[in-house]
Amino acid sequence: MAVHTSQSVVKAAGGDLARGRSRGTGTPPPKPGRLRRALSVHWYAWAMVAPVVIVIGVIIGYPLVRGIYLSMTDADERNVARSIGVNEIPATYEFIGADNYIDALTGSQFLGTLGWTLVWTVSCVSVTFVLGMALANMLNRRIAGRSAYRMALILPWAIPGFVSVFAWRFLYNEERGLLNKILGGAGIDAVPWLNDPTWAKFAVIAVNVWLGIPFMMVALLGGLQSIPSEQYEAAEMDGATAWQRFRHITLPGLRPVSTTVVLLSTIWTFNMFPVIFLLTRGGPGEATQILVTQAYKFSFEISPRDYAQSSTWGVLILVLLMLFAVVYRRVLRSQGDNW
């Protein structure tokens, strides 16, 4: 029986070898690439999303490429193509390479604005996260009128941003604002909320936090409700305190949600144009100017309008956010998160 089996194996091997030699090649045919396999298997899905991808590519890709090109020129209001009456004046700006980037990165204006932008972003995100976490924990408990509280706290999110900012601008008015009237009733001098550099920074951070809390609270509340209640019951039976339950159950349970909302909130706050522009327009002076409002100022407020400098700042903002996203992702993956 053993002899018969070995002969069968040898015969089979010999048969394979014989067949391999008969084709004239000793190596198997190359496997199709990953992209090719994905296209062959999911071709219908690719065909369905292709129009959207093309439209997004045109809408986002062309301005991005155009902005990168302008950032390497000396384009401003005086040398771009324009029409004066019936006369068409062609563009005369020139390619200057990386000079705009060198000027921006070695000058004091970009670095100074970047410093305040980082302070603004970190302050807003951290305060918003802490307050959103506290409110989410409160609303996750069984309390009377919980639905009404949730609706009231989500309301700022439903109001258009410019309406909220104008309302706060009225509240911050030094002479007629409600806040100073309340302080005056208590015998406290009026505060120059928007006219003093320090108070103006505090004012814009407070408004952005007020606008961001509903999103943070709703996201974290959803994360809290996904944590099994059995874990809290078991911890209570083991004698764990409220702080120990929060530290060892709530925080780990919220980790997937909190990492995402912190990343999104950071990107949104870094580019939060409406709050700064509508509340202080970057003032007083340049005290509350962040990168994105300064880029806008280059293109639409100063004279002559500096399109090249504005594009340079825009590209640098994009690069900074991409670097932050990459570093953030690597840190999370090093801690075991599946990103």
Disulfide bonds with the S-S distance in Angstrom:
none
